[in-house]
Amino acid sequence: MKFIVYRCTKDPDYFIVTDPQHTEDIEGAMCPSGGEVEKVGEYAEMGASRAAFDETLAKNSIEHQGFYRFEATSFAPVPEAPEMPA
């Protein structure tokens, strides 16, 4: 299966995954705060080595509703470490 991944513009930690047959149905309304979706890329299955999302859950969700939405909080900005007084 080829996965097509989109990112929510208003909620950049949320991603929508679909397959080529359902790309026409992907819209910003699927994002928690609405907005738009921007295409991240197209990826073949990688099995257990995939770190971003569970492919089995994605395939089941795409089969039943046409898409899989997940949150990847690791993309959130990392705060800077406080400076130590001299």
SESEMI-416353 format. One record per atom (N, C-alpha, C): residue in one letter; atom name; x, y, z. Coordinates in steps of 0.001 Angstrom, whole numbers. Example, Ala and Ser with C-alpha at 12.3 -4.5 7.8 and 13.67 -1.06 7.14 Angstrom:
# SESEMI-416353
NODE  tiro  fipa        x        y        z
NODE     A     N    13190    -5690     7800
NODE     A    CA    12300    -4500     7800
NODE     A     C    13200    -3300     7800
NODE     S     N    12850    -2250     7080
NODE     S    CA    13670    -1060     7140
NODE     S     C    12900       30     7870
***
This chain:
# SESEMI-416353
NODE  tiro  fipa        x        y        z
NODE     M     N      847    -1184        0
NODE     M    CA        0        0        0
NODE     M     C      888     1240        0
NODE     K     N      461     2255     -733
NODE     K    CA     1144     3538     -710
NODE     K     C      357     4473      206
NODE     F     N     1043     5089     1162
NODE     F    CA      421     6043     2066
NODE     F     C      700     7454     1565
NODE     I     N     -326     8289     1565
NODE     I    CA     -174     9696     1227
NODE     I     C     -437    10468     2511
NODE     V     N      527    11285     2912
NODE     V    CA      485    11957     4209
NODE     V     C      300    13459     4020
NODE     Y     N     -631    14015     4795
NODE     Y    CA     -911    15447     4814
NODE     Y     C     -720    15955     6237
NODE     R     N     -383    17228     6364
NODE     R    CA     -215    17862     7678
NODE     R     C    -1222    18994     7803
NODE     C     N    -1821    19135     8978
NODE     C    CA    -2792    20200     9234
NODE     C     C    -2060    21527     9434
NODE     T     N    -2490    22576     8744
NODE     T    CA    -1787    23857     8835
NODE     T     C    -2018    24565    10165
NODE     K     N    -3220    24463    10730
NODE     K    CA    -3495    25115    12013
NODE     K     C    -3058    24272    13205
NODE     D     N    -2914    22990    13015
NODE     D    CA    -2486    22056    14062
NODE     D     C    -1318    21243    13508
NODE     P     N     -110    21816    13479
NODE     P    CA     1000    21148    12792
NODE     P     C     1439    19816    13395
NODE     D     N      934    19463    14576
NODE     D    CA     1246    18153    15155
NODE     D     C      298    17071    14657
NODE     Y     N     -738    17441    13894
NODE     Y    CA    -1716    16476    13393
NODE     Y     C    -1475    16179    11925
NODE     F     N    -1558    14896    11609
NODE     F    CA    -1333    14413    10254
NODE     F     C    -2512    13561     9814
NODE     I     N    -2834    13622     8542
NODE     I    CA    -3883    12810     7929
NODE     I     C    -3185    11885     6928
NODE     V     N    -3445    10592     7043
NODE     V    CA    -2855     9601     6149
NODE     V     C    -3981     8957     5353
NODE     T     N    -3761     8777     4075
NODE     T    CA    -4748     8123     3228
NODE     T     C    -4019     7307     2155
NODE     D     N    -4778     6811     1196
NODE     D    CA    -4201     6079       70
NODE     D     C    -4617     6786    -1219
NODE     P     N    -4081     6392    -2356
NODE     P    CA    -4411     7090    -3613
NODE     P     C    -5906     7114    -3939
NODE     Q     N    -6667     6121    -3511
NODE     Q    CA    -8097     6070    -3832
NODE     Q     C    -8921     7086    -3037
NODE     H     N    -8389     7625    -1946
NODE     H    CA    -9170     8524    -1090
NODE     H     C    -8633     9951    -1028
NODE     T     N    -7665    10307    -1850
NODE     T    CA    -7072    11648    -1751
NODE     T     C    -8080    12759    -2023
NODE     E     N    -9060    12526    -2857
NODE     E    CA   -10061    13549    -3170
NODE     E     C   -10913    13916    -1955
NODE     D     N   -10977    13012     -965
NODE     D    CA   -11825    13235      205
NODE     D     C   -11113    13974     1333
NODE     I     N    -9815    14196     1227
NODE     I    CA    -9055    14810     2300
NODE     I     C    -9282    16316     2289
NODE     E     N    -9627    16867     3456
NODE     E    CA    -9909    18297     3564
NODE     E     C    -9538    18806     4949
NODE     G     N    -9390    20100     5064
NODE     G    CA    -9013    20732     6321
NODE     G     C    -9993    20503     7459
NODE     A     N   -11255    20219     7137
NODE     A    CA   -12258    19959     8180
NODE     A     C   -11905    18722     9005
NODE     M     N   -11013    17869     8514
NODE     M    CA   -10587    16682     9256
NODE     M     C    -9606    17043    10375
NODE     C     N    -9063    18242    10320
NODE     C    CA    -8112    18700    11335
NODE     C     C    -8871    19206    12556
NODE     P     N    -8313    19060    13752
NODE     P    CA    -9007    19478    14972
NODE     P     C    -9482    20933    14958
NODE     S     N    -8683    21847    14406
NODE     S    CA    -9056    23263    14384
NODE     S     C    -9430    23752    12991
NODE     G     N    -9694    22823    12084
NODE     G    CA   -10015    23208    10714
NODE     G     C    -8768    23670     9988
NODE     G     N    -8915    24626     9115
NODE     G    CA    -7772    25110     8342
NODE     G     C    -7608    24319     7066
NODE     E     N    -6382    24192     6630
NODE     E    CA    -6065    23496     5393
NODE     E     C    -5149    22313     5692
NODE     V     N    -4953    21471     4687
NODE     V    CA    -3982    20384     4786
NODE     V     C    -2934    20610     3708
NODE     E     N    -1687    20306     4040
NODE     E    CA     -611    20398     3057
NODE     E     C       18    19024     2911
NODE     K     N      284    18655     1681
NODE     K    CA      845    17331     1408
NODE     K     C     2288    17272     1884
NODE     V     N     2596    16224     2648
NODE     V    CA     3951    15997     3138
NODE     V     C     4701    15090     2181
NODE     G     N     4033    14028     1711
NODE     G    CA     4687    13122      782
NODE     G     C     3936    11824      609
NODE     E     N     4515    10942     -190
NODE     E    CA     3961     9617     -459
NODE     E     C     4998     8588      -36
NODE     Y     N     4544     7555      688
NODE     Y    CA     5465     6588     1265
NODE     Y     C     4942     5167     1102
NODE     A     N     5840     4270      779
NODE     A    CA     5498     2849      725
NODE     A     C     5509     2290     2141
NODE     E     N     4881     1142     2311
NODE     E    CA     4891      487     3629
NODE     E     C     6322      171     4039
NODE     M     N     6596      345     5337
NODE     M    CA     7923       51     5860
NODE     M     C     7882     -994     6969
NODE     G     N     6685    -1425     7368
NODE     G    CA     6577    -2426     8424
NODE     G     C     6914    -1852     9785
NODE     A     N     7499    -2686    10628
NODE     A    CA     7773    -2306    12013
NODE     A     C     8770    -1165    12136
NODE     S     N     9548     -902    11103
NODE     S    CA    10545      167    11207
NODE     S     C     9938     1565    11114
NODE     R     N     8657     1660    10752
NODE     R    CA     8011     2971    10659
NODE     R     C     7881     3566    12052
NODE     A     N     8378     4774    12232
NODE     A    CA     8347     5408    13548
NODE     A     C     7176     6367    13726
NODE     A     N     6704     6979    12652
NODE     A    CA     5716     8046    12778
NODE     A     C     4301     7561    13097
NODE     F     N     3862     6451    12505
NODE     F    CA     2501     5974    12764
NODE     F     C     2442     4466    12584
NODE     D     N     1412     3871    13173
NODE     D    CA     1199     2432    13104
NODE     D     C      516     2103    11777
NODE     E     N     1214     1413    10899
NODE     E    CA      660     1115     9572
NODE     E     C     -578      232     9632
NODE     T     N     -622     -703    10561
NODE     T    CA    -1794    -1577    10672
NODE     T     C    -3024     -764    11043
NODE     L     N    -2893      126    12030
NODE     L    CA    -4018      997    12396
NODE     L     C    -4403     1895    11225
NODE     A     N    -3415     2430    10541
NODE     A    CA    -3688     3314     9400
NODE     A     C    -4450     2578     8308
NODE     K     N    -3998     1376     7946
NODE     K    CA    -4679      615     6889
NODE     K     C    -6118      299     7271
NODE     N     N    -6351     -111     8523
NODE     N    CA    -7715     -412     8973
NODE     N     C    -8592      832     8942
NODE     S     N    -8065     1949     9409
NODE     S    CA    -8828     3187     9424
NODE     S     C    -9136     3669     8009
NODE     I     N    -8159     3597     7121
NODE     I    CA    -8372     4008     5725
NODE     I     C    -9426     3121     5071
NODE     E     N    -9389     1834     5355
NODE     E    CA   -10375      915     4796
NODE     E     C   -11786     1262     5257
NODE     H     N   -11936     1665     6536
NODE     H    CA   -13267     1930     7086
NODE     H     C   -13766     3362     6885
NODE     Q     N   -12861     4355     6926
NODE     Q    CA   -13343     5737     6817
NODE     Q     C   -12602     6579     5783
NODE     G     N   -11617     6002     5116
NODE     G    CA   -10928     6720     4054
NODE     G     C    -9688     7484     4488
NODE     F     N    -9435     7570     5797
NODE     F    CA    -8261     8278     6272
NODE     F     C    -7897     7816     7676
NODE     Y     N    -6698     8173     8099
NODE     Y    CA    -6209     7920     9457
NODE     Y     C    -5586     9215     9941
NODE     R     N    -6025     9697    11095
NODE     R    CA    -5478    10931    11662
NODE     R     C    -4682    10582    12902
NODE     F     N    -3504    11180    13041
NODE     F    CA    -2712    10950    14244
NODE     F     C    -1983    12223    14636
NODE     E     N    -1610    12267    15909
NODE     E    CA     -864    13397    16448
NODE     E     C      567    12951    16703
NODE     A     N     1505    13747    16261
NODE     A    CA     2924    13465    16476
NODE     A     C     3517    14634    17252
NODE     T     N     3392    14582    18560
NODE     T    CA     3833    15712    19384
NODE     T     C     5334    15911    19361
NODE     S     N     6081    14959    18828
NODE     S    CA     7526    15137    18744
NODE     S     C     7905    16280    17803
NODE     F     N     6976    16764    16983
NODE     F    CA     7251    17880    16090
NODE     F     C     7055    19229    16783
NODE     A     N     6600    19213    18050
NODE     A    CA     6401    20452    18782
NODE     A     C     7760    21108    19041
NODE     P     N     7798    22439    19095
NODE     P    CA     9068    23116    19349
NODE     P     C     9639    22714    20713
NODE     V     N    10933    22562    20752
NODE     V    CA    11610    22203    22002
NODE     V     C    12028    23495    22688
NODE     P     N    11641    23672    23970
NODE     P    CA    12034    24914    24657
NODE     P     C    13550    24942    24867
NODE     E     N    14072    26162    24892
NODE     E    CA    15504    26307    25128
NODE     E     C    15818    26017    26590
NODE     A     N    16991    25467    26816
NODE     A    CA    17440    25197    28189
NODE     A     C    17747    26520    28877
NODE     P     N    17394    26633    30155
NODE     P    CA    17701    27892    30864
NODE     P     C    19208    28039    31020
NODE     E     N    19647    29302    31012
NODE     E    CA    21071    29554    31189
NODE     E     C    21421    29485    32668
NODE     M     N    22566    28941    32966
NODE     M    CA    23038    28831    34348
NODE     M     C    23729    30135    34718
NODE     P     N    23451    30634    35931
NODE     P    CA    24126    31870    36354
NODE     P     C    25659    31627    36462
NODE     A     N    26403    32653    36166
NODE     A    CA    27875    32527    36202
NODE     A     C    28424    32547    37609
***
